[in-house]
Amino acid sequence: MMSIKELIEEPKVVATYNDRIREIVSKMRENNQWVVPVIKEKEVVGMLSYNDLLRKRISPESKVINLMSPLLSVSEKDDIQKVVAKFYTAKARAIPVVDDKKRLVGIITRERLLSYFLGSGDFAKARVREYMNSPVITVNAEDSVARARWLMSNNNVTKLPVMEEKKVSGIISAKDIVDRLYSSGGKKKSSILTEEERLMALPVKEIMSYPVITAKGDDIVEKAIETMLSKKISGMPVLEGEYLVGMFSGIDAIAIIAKKYQMEIPIEARLTSELKQGNMKALIDSILERYLSRLEKLTDIINFKVTFKEESKSEGKKLYQVTARAVTKVGDFVTKDSDWDPVTAVRKAVERLEERVQKELRKMETTRRKPKAEES
């Protein structure tokens, strides 16, 4: 298997703590770069992505340090399997590569990774319908941009098919929203707020892209990947006839590689026999995968485990206690939460787990920066 060094590209955009958000977003748009490494004194200390820009709205004149996320990276010494696993668990679009002193070596994009595996035979004769995501999170053409933004942020997705009369009429992406949100640099704060309110109130059809590039359920996966790479898109709605049946993305293709090489994904859910029935397991698995992706962007995850316990019954209903545990390179974190709805219980537990990890990372960052502050 190839050396990781052959996958590394030089990023066209690199940011520092003090760069203005407006300037970096402009460069991201011009260079079609989804993830920007953030540098401080030659060390890579974080990242800025379209996901960060979508989730939290701040002034275009704010500094990068106020919005960047913790560093998700791979080492230049890592093997290709570790890179694939990192892309899969973090649902990453691009990952910075660092040396042993955390200095930037380059960046690996999802597109570069897929390009390599495209001619390797790893996808064999796999069909899109076997690996697509279904059911699909969608938005209606008349829904507001604010709703589309909320759906993307809460479901950890970057694009939504736009539906009109039960058919796909367009597609809206995080990039569509972010580019417009941060195109108001130089304006007064009151003007920026007014423009944002106007944008968020617009119907999705006003900013969606169309016509839509789609795949068929019976398409061979290699054909779908070739289309995504040539059209420079991250995913496509999957149709059977004229009707939407799924979404197929680069991450779904990477999942095929991870499965073939039997890569160990650090996630385990111990469900009661009742929770393994029907679509309950799929709902819980979806939540856990989403939060594992978010945790992987904060720190390396060694193990991620969730267990369920029935605490009590009342009027035929069961109270579920969920214990979530993440073993990471920055510590071992455990949270518990309860609810009559098992899906709500697991979401609350993993949300608190994410908050604990974020709090520890902020504490570590404060400690790391303190000696330099005292010296000055």
C-alpha positions in Angstrom: 0.0 0.0 0.0 1.2 3.5 -0.9 3.1 5.9 1.4 1.0 8.6 3.0 3.5 11.1 1.6 2.1 10.5 -1.9 -1.3 11.7 -0.7 -0.1 15.0 0.8 -0.9 18.2 -1.0 0.2 21.8 -0.1 -2.9 23.7 1.1 -3.6 26.9 -0.8 -5.0 28.6 2.3 -3.4 28.6 5.7 -4.6 30.9 8.6 -3.1 32.3 11.7 -4.8 33.2 15.0 -5.2 36.8 14.1 -6.4 36.6 10.6 -9.9 38.0 10.0 -12.7 35.6 9.2 -13.8 37.6 6.2 -10.4 37.3 4.6 -10.1 33.6 5.2 -13.6 32.8 3.9 -12.9 34.8 0.8 -9.7 32.7 0.2 -11.6 29.5 0.9 -14.2 30.4 -1.6 -11.7 31.3 -4.3 -9.7 28.1 -3.8 -12.6 25.8 -3.1 -10.8 24.7 0.1 -13.1 23.3 2.8 -10.6 23.0 5.7 -8.0 25.5 6.6 -5.1 24.7 9.0 -4.5 27.4 11.7 -0.9 28.1 12.6 0.6 29.7 15.6 4.4 30.1 15.8 4.9 27.4 13.2 2.8 24.9 15.1 -0.6 23.7 13.8 -3.1 24.6 16.7 -6.5 24.2 15.1 -8.7 24.2 11.9 -11.3 26.4 10.4 -13.9 24.6 8.2 -17.2 25.3 6.5 -18.9 23.3 9.3 -17.5 25.7 11.9 -18.7 28.7 9.9 -22.1 27.2 9.5 -22.7 26.3 13.2 -21.6 29.5 14.8 -22.2 32.9 13.3 -19.8 35.7 14.3 -18.8 39.0 12.8 -16.7 38.8 9.5 -14.2 41.1 11.2 -13.6 38.6 14.1 -10.4 36.8 14.3 -9.9 33.1 13.4 -9.1 32.2 17.0 -12.7 32.9 18.0 -14.2 30.3 15.6 -11.6 27.7 14.9 -12.1 24.1 16.1 -9.5 21.8 17.8 -6.9 20.2 15.5 -7.8 16.9 13.8 -4.6 15.7 12.2 -2.6 12.7 11.1 1.2 12.2 11.4 3.4 12.0 8.3 4.5 8.7 9.7 1.0 7.2 9.9 0.0 4.4 7.5 -2.7 4.6 4.9 -5.2 2.5 7.0 -5.0 5.0 9.9 -5.7 7.8 7.5 -8.7 6.0 6.1 -10.1 5.3 9.6 -9.6 8.9 10.6 -11.5 10.2 7.5 -14.3 7.7 8.2 -14.8 8.2 11.9 -14.5 12.0 11.7 -16.5 12.3 8.4 -13.7 14.7 7.4 -13.4 16.6 4.1 -9.7 17.2 4.6 -7.1 16.5 7.3 -3.9 18.4 8.0 -0.7 16.3 8.2 1.9 17.3 10.8 5.4 16.2 11.9 6.5 15.2 15.3 6.7 18.9 16.4 3.1 19.6 15.2 4.4 21.6 12.3 2.4 21.6 9.1 3.6 19.1 6.4 0.6 19.5 4.2 -3.0 18.4 3.9 -4.8 15.2 2.6 -8.2 15.8 1.0 -11.1 13.3 0.7 -10.9 13.7 -3.0 -7.2 12.8 -3.2 -7.9 9.7 -1.0 -10.7 8.6 -3.3 -8.7 9.2 -6.4 -6.1 6.7 -5.2 -8.5 4.0 -4.3 -10.6 4.5 -7.5 -8.3 2.4 -9.6 -7.3 -0.1 -7.0 -10.2 -2.5 -7.4 -11.4 -2.0 -3.8 -14.9 -1.1 -4.9 -15.2 -4.1 -7.2 -18.8 -4.2 -8.6 -20.5 -2.6 -5.6 -23.7 -0.8 -6.4 -24.7 2.6 -5.0 -27.9 1.4 -3.4 -25.9 -1.0 -1.2 -23.9 1.8 0.5 -26.1 4.9 0.2 -27.5 6.6 3.3 -31.3 6.2 3.6 -33.7 7.6 4.7 -32.5 11.1 3.6 -32.7 14.3 5.5 -34.4 16.8 3.2 -35.7 20.3 3.1 -38.7 21.7 1.2 -38.2 24.4 -1.5 -40.4 26.9 0.5 -38.6 26.2 3.8 -36.4 29.0 5.1 -32.6 29.0 4.8 -32.6 29.1 8.6 -34.3 25.7 8.7 -31.8 24.3 6.2 -28.9 25.6 8.4 -30.4 24.1 11.5 -30.9 20.7 9.9 -27.3 20.6 8.6 -25.8 21.7 12.0 -27.9 19.2 14.0 -27.4 16.2 11.7 -23.7 16.8 10.9 -24.4 16.9 7.1 -23.2 19.5 4.6 -25.9 19.3 1.9 -29.6 18.7 1.7 -31.8 17.7 -1.3 -34.5 20.3 -1.9 -37.9 18.7 -2.4 -40.9 20.1 -4.4 -44.0 17.9 -5.0 -42.1 14.8 -3.7 -39.3 15.2 -6.3 -35.8 16.7 -6.0 -35.8 20.2 -7.4 -32.4 21.4 -6.2 -29.7 21.0 -3.5 -28.4 23.3 -0.9 -25.0 23.1 0.8 -23.2 24.5 3.8 -21.0 26.4 1.3 -24.1 28.0 -0.3 -25.1 29.4 3.1 -21.7 30.3 4.5 -20.5 32.2 1.4 -23.5 34.4 1.6 -23.3 34.9 5.4 -19.8 36.1 5.3 -19.9 38.2 2.1 -20.8 41.3 4.1 -17.3 42.3 5.2 -16.7 46.1 5.7 -20.3 46.8 6.5 -21.6 48.2 9.8 -22.7 45.7 12.4 -26.4 46.8 12.2 -26.2 46.3 8.4 -24.6 42.8 8.8 -27.4 41.7 11.2 -30.1 43.0 8.8 -28.5 41.2 5.9 -28.3 37.9 7.9 -31.9 38.1 9.0 -32.9 38.6 5.3 -30.8 35.6 4.2 -32.1 33.3 6.9 -35.8 34.2 6.1 -35.3 33.5 2.4 -36.9 30.3 1.0 -34.3 27.7 0.2 -35.2 27.7 -3.5 -33.7 31.2 -3.7 -30.1 30.0 -3.1 -30.2 26.3 -3.9 -28.2 24.9 -6.8 -30.0 23.2 -9.8 -30.2 21.2 -11.9 -29.0 18.5 -9.5 -26.2 16.0 -10.3 -27.7 12.6 -9.2 -26.9 8.9 -9.2 -29.1 5.9 -9.7 -29.4 3.1 -7.2 -28.1 0.6 -9.7 -25.0 2.7 -10.6 -21.6 1.1 -9.9 -19.9 2.9 -7.0 -16.8 3.6 -9.1 -19.0 5.5 -11.6 -20.5 7.6 -8.8 -17.0 8.4 -7.4 -15.8 9.4 -10.8 -18.8 11.8 -11.1 -18.2 13.4 -7.7 -14.5 13.9 -8.5 -15.1 15.3 -12.0 -17.9 17.6 -10.8 -16.1 18.6 -7.6 -19.0 17.7 -5.3 -19.0 15.8 -2.0 -22.2 13.8 -2.5 -25.3 13.1 -4.7 -29.0 12.3 -4.2 -29.8 8.7 -5.3 -32.9 8.2 -7.4 -35.0 5.3 -8.4 -36.9 6.6 -11.3 -37.8 10.1 -10.3 -38.0 9.5 -6.6 -35.3 10.1 -4.0 -34.2 6.9 -2.2 -30.9 7.9 -0.6 -27.7 10.0 -0.6 -24.3 8.8 -1.6 -21.2 10.7 -0.5 -17.4 10.4 -0.5 -17.7 9.2 3.1 -19.9 6.3 2.0 -17.2 5.3 -0.5 -14.5 5.5 2.2 -16.7 3.3 4.4 -16.4 0.6 1.8 -12.6 0.7 2.0 -12.7 0.7 5.8 -15.0 -2.4 5.7 -12.8 -4.2 3.2 -9.7 -3.8 5.3 -11.6 -4.6 8.4 -10.5 -1.4 10.1 -11.5 -1.2 13.7 -13.9 1.7 14.3 -13.7 2.6 18.0 -17.5 2.4 18.8 -19.5 0.0 20.8 -23.2 0.2 21.8 -24.7 -2.3 24.3 -28.4 -2.3 23.6 -31.2 -4.1 25.5 -32.9 -6.8 23.5 -35.9 -4.5 23.0 -33.8 -1.6 21.6 -32.4 -4.0 18.9 -35.8 -4.3 17.3 -37.2 -2.3 14.4 -35.6 0.9 13.4 -34.6 1.8 17.0 -31.1 0.4 16.6 -30.6 2.3 13.3 -31.6 5.6 15.1 -29.2 5.1 18.0 -26.4 4.0 15.7 -26.9 7.2 13.6 -26.6 9.4 16.7 -23.5 7.6 18.0 -21.8 7.8 14.6 -22.6 11.5 14.4 -21.1 12.2 17.8 -18.1 10.0 17.3 -17.4 12.1 14.2 -17.6 15.3 16.3 -15.4 13.8 19.0 -12.8 12.7 16.5 -12.5 16.3 15.4 -11.7 17.3 19.0 -9.1 14.6 19.8 -8.1 11.0 19.0 -10.7 8.5 20.2 -9.3 5.2 21.5 -12.7 3.7 22.5 -16.3 5.0 22.5 -18.8 3.0 24.4 -22.5 3.4 25.3 -24.6 1.2 27.5 -28.3 1.1 28.3 -30.0 0.1 31.5 -33.8 0.0 32.3 -34.1 1.9 35.5 -37.8 1.6 36.2 -41.3 1.3 34.7 -44.4 3.5 35.1 -47.7 2.9 33.3 -46.1 0.6 30.9 -43.3 3.0 30.0 -39.6 2.3 30.7 -37.0 4.8 32.0 -33.7 4.3 30.3 -30.4 5.2 31.8 -27.5 5.7 29.3 -23.9 5.6 30.3 -21.5 7.1 27.6 -17.7 6.7 27.9 -15.0 8.0 25.7 -11.4 7.0 26.2 -9.2 9.6 24.4 -5.6 10.7 24.3 -6.6 13.6 26.6 -8.4 11.6 29.2 -11.2 9.2 30.1 -14.7 10.8 30.1 -17.9 9.3 31.5 -21.4 10.8 31.5 -24.9 9.4 32.4 -28.4 10.6 31.6 -31.9 9.2 31.7 -35.1 9.6 29.8 -38.3 7.7 29.0 -37.3 7.9 25.3 -34.0 5.9 24.7 -33.1 8.1 21.7 -33.4 11.3 23.8 -31.4 9.6 26.6 -28.5 8.7 24.4 -28.4 12.1 22.7 -28.3 13.9 26.1 -25.6 11.6 27.4 -23.3 12.0 24.3 -23.9 15.8 24.2 -22.7 16.1 27.8 -19.7 13.9 26.9 -18.8 16.2 24.0 -19.1 19.2 26.4 -16.7 17.5 28.9 -14.1 16.9 26.2 -14.3 20.5 25.0 -14.0 21.8 28.5 -10.8 19.7 29.1 -9.3 20.9 25.9 -10.0 24.5 26.7 -8.3 23.9 30.1 -5.3 22.3 28.5 -5.0 25.2 26.0 -5.2 27.8 28.8 -2.5 25.9 30.7 -0.3 25.7 27.6 -0.5 29.4 26.9 -0.1 30.6 30.4 3.7 30.4 30.8 4.2 32.4 27.6 1.8 35.1 28.9 3.7 35.3 32.2 7.0 35.7 30.4 5.8 38.6 28.5 
